[in-house]
Every structure is written in C-alpha cells, then in structure tokens.
Amino acid sequence: MRQGSIHLFRVAGIDLFLHWSWFLVAAIEIEARSGRYSSLAWNVFEYLTLFLIVLLHEFGHALACRQVGGTANRIMLWPLGGVAFVDPPQRPGAMMWSIAAGPLVNVALLPVLFAASSLAHSQGWAQSMPDAYRFVNAVLFIDIGLLIFNLVPVYPLDGGQILRSLLWFLLGRGRSLAATTAIGFIGIAGFAVLAFWSRSVWLLLIAGYMLINCWGGLKAALVYMRQEKLPRRAGYLCPSCRTAPPMGAHWRCAHCGQSFDTFETGAVCPYCGARFDSTMCLHCLKLHPMSEWVAGDHTGPQIAGGSLSATQ
C-alpha cells in the first residue's frame, strides 16, 4: 500500500497518506450517486465526509495505541477505508484498548449527528433545504453503518480483533489468534456468498482483503503457539513487554547467517565473533541492550511469540 501513496500532512506526529487509487474510486462512486442531490457538489461533500469519519476512526486507534505505550505514526486512506499502522504493547489489555478506541470514536459522534438530524427535521429542512436535510441524515447513517460493520466479530475487522483480545486473557496469545482467524474464515465465506448474491464488487474485494489478513494471522498464530511451548531463560526479562526470552538458537547473526542463543553468548556470535549492541525480543520485536535485560531470578511461566529467528 505504500507504493503510489501521497503524503498529505503530519499531525500529532502521525503521517497521513492517501493512496492514488482513492481518486479513481472516488470519481466512480461520486458519479454513481449523482442522482441523490440536485448538485454534484453535495455528492463530493458526502464522500469527503465519509472519509473524514474514517480518518477520525483511525486517529482513535493511533492515539489509544500511544496512550498504552505503543507506536503509531502512520495512517493510510484508500478505497476500502483506512488503515492505522499501530504497534501496541503485546498485552491483551493494551491491544484491546488500541482496537476498541476506533469504534468508540463512531459512538462519540452519534449524539452529535443525532442532534443535527433532529434539528434538521424540526426546522423543516426536508422542504426548505432538501439537499442539506438529505446530507445530514446520510452522514448519520454512514457513521452507524461504519460502526456496525467494524464491530462484526470477523478478523481482521475491529470486532474480530476485540474478540481476539478478550480470548487472549483466557487462551494466550497464540491460541486466541488461531481461534479468531478460524471464526474469521467462516465470516469471510459469508461475506463472499453475500457478495455474489448481491453482485457487489466491493463486498468481494473486502472479503478478499480479509482472507489475506486471516491467512497471515493463522500462520502467525501457529508460530506463536510453537514459541509458547519453549523453555524460558531465568534471569532475563524484556524491558518492554516483561517476557522472558526462550532458550535456544533463535537469533540469527546478520554477518554469517548462523543461528545462536544470544543470551548464552552475551550477544556475541560464536561462529564469526560479531558483537551486537542490542538484542531483539521475539515476543514484541523490540531491541534493547543486553544490560537492560538482566532482571534477577525469574522462574515463572511466560508467553512469547513472534518469528522463530530474529536478525540482530
């Protein structure tokens, strides 16, 4: 998605990008709705308002992620909506708040939009200003539609990721993701059937996008579950996520390509002698100096995930 994207502006340390395909789809969609208002300008205004709501939704994700100590510095708008690139701490509570904040923005907009719709109705805009009346009600239904769609418990929609966060408390990182993606595949099949029944290209594209994400989520879940079974090294905790590192040759030397246990060798490759200033946590993928990992005696069970090898 980065290819062909246009940087619009930067606000609160977050860069906003717009994919070039947005303009093409916007022209098609605006023209398709040309009969709803007396002027095409209202159609343009409605479409821009749709993506303004989407943008506020994505900023909700990004700011909530930062609030819990995560990283969020980029938002992309494209024809299927928006994507906030968030990296919250690998904890179920932090993940759930980062995801739930997006739909909560839509919830916060509802009283304002309901009030505007009620005002338009009481002032008789349906007769005196029919275009404005139609627009106000359209924006209200857009917000409601986005809220309902995003809360559908199908991964990777917000509802599916909130479900995954809740299951994480009970099942752990790997099994919660596996269960959520399994539900997601069922939901995707439903979306595909609905797309063919309604002959909707957009629903079919959404189903395809969700399928790609579900497949990637399932592969990650399998890796997480394998990692969860690994024995943990006592005396070390990741400074970021407080997870004990696994024992074994799970780190790969960037110079000679050999795998080794960085905690056993003090972050020195035993094959070529290369020394590394920082060590990557296989759970949250953060880099920290080896001296920051020392945490005294640690024998409790921990959950870890991520890649089976990390290039340092």
C-alpha positions, 0 to 999 in steps of 0.5 A, a space after each residue: 500500500 505504500 507504493 503510489 501513496 501521497 503524503 498529505 500532512 503530519 499531525 500529532 506526529 502521525 503521517 497521513 497518506 492517501 493512496 492514488 487509487 482513492 481518486 479513481 474510486 472516488 470519481 466512480 462512486 461520486 458519479 454513481 450517486 449523482 442522482 441523490 442531490 440536485 448538485 454534484 457538489 453535495 455528492 463530493 461533500 458526502 464522500 469527503 465526509 465519509 472519509 473524514 469519519 474514517 480518518 477520525 476512526 483511525 486517529 482513535 486507534 493511533 492515539 489509544 495505541 500511544 496512550 498504552 505505550 505503543 507506536 503509531 505514526 502512520 495512517 493510510 486512506 484508500 478505497 476500502 477505508 483506512 488503515 492505522 499502522 499501530 504497534 501496541 504493547 503485546 498485552 491483551 489489555 493494551 491491544 484491546 484498548 488500541 482496537 476498541 478506541 476506533 469504534 468508540 470514536 463512531 459512538 462519540 459522534 452519534 449524539 452529535 449527528 443525532 442532534 443535527 438530524 433532529 434539528 434538521 427535521 424540526 426546522 423543516 429542512 426536508 422542504 426548505 433545504 432538501 439537499 442539506 436535510 438529505 446530507 445530514 441524515 446520510 452522514 448519520 447513517 454512514 457513521 452507524 453503518 461504519 460502526 456496525 460493520 467494524 464491530 462484526 466479530 470477523 478478523 481482521 475487522 475491529 470486532 474480530 480483533 476485540 474478540 481476539 483480545 478478550 480470548 487472549 486473557 483466557 487462551 494466550 496469545 497464540 491460541 486466541 489468534 488461531 481461534 479468531 482467524 478460524 471464526 474469521 474464515 467462516 465470516 469471510 465465506 459469508 461475506 463472499 456468498 453475500 457478495 455474489 448474491 448481491 453482485 457487489 464488487 466491493 463486498 468481494 474485494 473486502 472479503 478478499 482483503 480479509 482472507 489475506 489478513 486471516 491467512 497471515 494471522 493463522 500462520 502467525 498464530 501457529 508460530 506463536 503457539 510453537 514459541 509458547 511451548 519453549 523453555 524460558 531463560 531465568 534471569 532475563 526479562 524484556 524491558 518492554 513487554 516483561 517476557 522472558 526470552 526462550 532458550 535456544 538458537 533463535 537469533 540469527 547473526 546478520 554477518 554469517 547467517 548462523 543461528 545462536 542463543 544470544 543470551 548464552 553468548 552475551 550477544 556475541 556470535 560464536 561462529 564469526 565473533 560479531 558483537 551486537 549492541 542490542 538484542 531483539 525480543 521475539 515476543 514484541 520485536 523490540 531491541 534493547 541492550 543486553 544490560 537492560 535485560 538482566 532482571 534477577 531470578 525469574 522462574 515463572 511461566 511466560 508467553 512469547 511469540 513472534 518469528 522463530 529467528 530474529 536478525 540482530 
